[in-house]
Structures are given as structure tokens and as C-alpha cells.
Amino acid sequence: MPAPLPPDEVLYEIHEAVRLYGFTPASRQLNMPESTLRHRYGAALRKLNLPDVVARAVPAVGEAANTTEVVWGVENGVFVVFGDCHWTNPVQPRSVAHEALLLAIPRIKPDFLLCTGDALDLGEISRHDAVGWTPVGRVKDTLAAGRMHFGDLANAAPKSKRFWCIGNHDERYDNYLAKHAAAFEGEEGMSLADKFPDWRMAWRFDFGAFYALHRWHNGEHAAYNNAMKGAASIITGDTHKLRVTARENLKGRMYGVETGMLADPNWSCFNYLRGKPTAWTQGWVVLTIRNGRLLQPETCEVLDGIAWFRGEALAGKPRVRVQARKG
């Protein structure tokens, strides 16, 4: 006779532990043989009609596939997270945040590099009209900039695993070809992922302690709404804001994180703002996972031309604010 199943609340706990950490770490955390945990996890799916959250087999890093979600459970690790780079061409000067990132990575020695999307601007194939005579970067120049900058980052952390959430600007590449050259679908070298084989691309990543995607909620309370409605720590780009919002519930503390922008808000590709002020902030984020838990995120923020991280000025020059005189 098979052993009786534990109470429903225990099955819920097992399901949640597997969702957050995967089978092996969850078995250690719950002090339960992995074979028993797997059996009870299956029972939880059947009895409680819960979704299957087991990590699917992950293709090798660099496989050209725009996967909806990639599960890559992490029990301990350090992530350097950046996004909204909006690179246009190789001669475009690096921003202050970008300079600080290159200086900080060798010190941090991250296990993972994570781009939260919009690494490339791809303005030439945008559906939006040009703003006056603002120059638009050509596709080949944008790709060259991406190769150069991603290569620099990889060289700064050669042992890191590299992930890239597909942003709405990034997807312009595949969308344009799908519309204008659909007959070449599946041909090697036609997708954006083929151009960057050292970076694993997907719409969303599940790292166990947090989820990362380019965008979800927007507005002033985007970070809070992401964490609240996702019932998990959610890391996003897109808003160009640098914010960390903590939220607590019975499961513990979780974070909504907006990763700022690696681009300079004064670049010409943002002329569509037409002089309007914004809350955009140059910067990037460091995330640390210990024993399957996401610790308090750390930010590098550019203030008045200086990139500050852990109380140290990493890059930039002070920008003096001059009050305008009356005409």
C-alpha cells in the first residue's frame, strides 16, 4: 500500500519550493529525499490542479531561439543587470553608466550578466516617423555597436553566463524580416539571436529567486505592481527608471526592480521627447542570490554626471548646474 499523502498545505509548500528553487535545492531546503519530493510534487499537480513549474530542458547558451521563457534555477550567484542601452553605432560615445559598468564588473566578478532588453535601438527599421532631421542609425552600424559592446562586457567577465531579455526595440530586427523577407524563415543567420551566439535570448527568464523580462506594468508604480501582481521578485527594464521597491507577504520579502538605462538620455535617439523632462536615470543593478533568496538589490546611479556605486564615484565628471538668467 502506498504511503498516504501529506496534508494539502504541505503539498502547496512543496510546489512553491520547486517553483522557486528546482528539485535538488528544494529537497535540501525541505530536508526531504529528492525522490520523495518529486513524487509529492506530482501529487500536488494532480490533487490540487496546480501548474507544472518544473524547469524545462534549457538549450545550450547561444542557441538561436526566441523562447517564451527559459528556466535557469540559481541557488547562489551574483548578477550584474543592465538594459536600455539603445546602442546605435560603434562611434557613439559610451555613457557614464556604461563606463562605470566596465570598471565595476572586474571587481564584482559576477556569475551572470543579464541584459533587460533594448540593447539595440534599431531606429532605421522603426515603425515611428523620424523626428525632424535627427540622424537614424543604420542596421549594420547598430549590429556592429552591439557586437563591440557585448564583446567588451563578456571580456570583462569571461566566466559569466550571459542572458538577454528581448526588448521591443530588439524585436524590431526579427519583426522587420518576418514582414519583408518571410521566405527566409529558418535560414541560418537570419534571426537576431544568430548575430549574438554568446548571449541566451528569451522573452522571460526564471532564475528561481526572481523573474526577468523587458517590460510588464508601466507608470509611476511599475516596480510595485510587478512584484505585487507577479507574487515574486520581478526585474524589468523599458521604463528607463532606476527603482527598487520591496513588498512583503506571507511568503516573505520580494522586490520590484526597474534597472534604469545604460544609454545617455541626451542622445539624439531620444529626441522624440522634444525637451520634456523625465524621471529617466542612467544606471544598472547588482543582484545577489544566497541559498535561493534574493538579497537587497544594489544600484549604480548617475547623479549630476557621476556614477555612484557603494558610495564610490566610479566614472564621470561633476556637472555644474547653472541657473538661467533673465533675458
Number of C-alpha atoms within 10 A of each C-alpha: 3 4 5 6 12 11 8 13 10 13 21 17 14 22 27 16 21 24 22 24 25 23 23 16 19 23 20 11 13 13 10 14 13 16 12 10 22 18 11 19 25 15 18 24 16 12 11 12 9 14 11 14 15 16 19 10 9 12 12 9 14 17 16 24 14 19 15 12 19 22 19 15 22 21 20 14 15 19 21 24 26 28 30 29 26 26 27 27 22 16 10 11 13 16 24 22 30 24 16 25 25 19 14 18 18 14 10 13 17 23 18 18 24 23 29 31 31 27 29 25 29 26 21 19 17 15 9 9 9 15 15 8 6 12 12 19 18 16 18 13 16 24 23 18 21 23 14 14 19 18 15 13 18 19 14 19 21 15 13 19 17 23 24 27 29 26 24 17 19 19 19 21 21 18 16 14 17 15 9 10 12 12 10 13 13 10 8 10 13 17 21 20 21 15 17 20 13 19 23 25 28 23 20 24 26 20 21 24 24 23 20 26 23 26 23 16 16 12 8 11 12 21 29 23 19 24 25 19 10 14 16 22 24 26 27 31 27 23 23 23 23 24 20 18 19 16 17 13 9 5 9 9 17 25 26 27 27 29 33 32 31 28 26 23 18 11 14 14 22 15 15 14 13 8 9 7 7 10 10 14 22 29 32 29 25 22 20 20 20 13 14 23 19 21 16 16 18 15 22 26 26 26 15 12 17 21 27 19 21 10 8 10 16 21 22 18 12 11 10 8 7 6 6 6 5 4 3
